[in-house]
Amino acid sequence: MSQDTPDTPTPTPAPATAPVHVNVGEVFATYEDPVEMVVTTGPGLVAQLGAEAFGTFFLVLAGLGVALYAGVTGVGGGPVAVALAFGIAVLASAVAVGHVSGGHFNPAVTFGAAVAGRTAWRDVLPYWLAQLVGGAFASGLLFVAAASLPALAGKERAFFSSVANGFGAHSPIAAQTGGEGFGLLGALLIELVVTAVFVGVILGATDRRSAHQQAPFAIGLTLAIGILIAIPVTNAALNPARATAAAIFSESWAFTQLWLFWVAPLAGAGIAGLVYRAFAAEPVRDDLLGEPDIEEIIVTEEHVVETPSS
């Protein structure tokens, strides 16, 4: 009697596995027999610094340019036009290159982000340098253009001083009050508080739990409102790079008062960073509008073991 030979089972192909995305620095993933590994990293430091220089250049060019020439021609709507110029410039720059560098364009924002744990401390000084260079190039371009106007021959620095930041006799409102402007304390408080609010909005709007698509609009509108508040008091710095860019080509008094427009914005940004860190559950180093690094690994095995990083 013959025995039936059992059929040999047909091998079932292993199901294809989709790429596994892992946030670098948060999770280590152990895979068996990987066939391919593709690591996607964020932009390099040179690209980030270039983006910061460009964004600050555009911010200073737009804001100071509108302020300078609106004052000469009387066209442009005065403080409202200046505030909108700064706000729209930071909005456009954030959309254009924010994903590259995080969209700081302001030493105070960089400092506040570092205090909040959102930016690496090692990037602070390079970012500051890029921002200062970008701002200086913009103000230099405006100064050269102004110097070509025959009516300003020999008065270029006095002309540029109209957009410099100052307090006391150099407070913008002093021109309407017989030389009596906001004093040191008033200027310090306004610059500190308005910058703290501005940096706080940036940290909140770019938090991973927020809708990042709306962040540039929130940032631009907040900057415009802050400038409208601070223009009569100090000419609205809120940004040490902007204050330095204007002081370079202004009369000597602008440099003697420049220290306040570093100290107050940095102090305000530091306060915002500390408050954010106190209330944020787990600050993630994502560099504000920047994209976090992603590691993409393609595997063939089904077994995946994930262990938290130490």
Order of alpha helices (4+ residues) and beta strands (2+ residues): beta-beta-beta-alpha-alpha-alpha-alpha-alpha-alpha-alpha-alpha-alpha-alpha-beta-beta
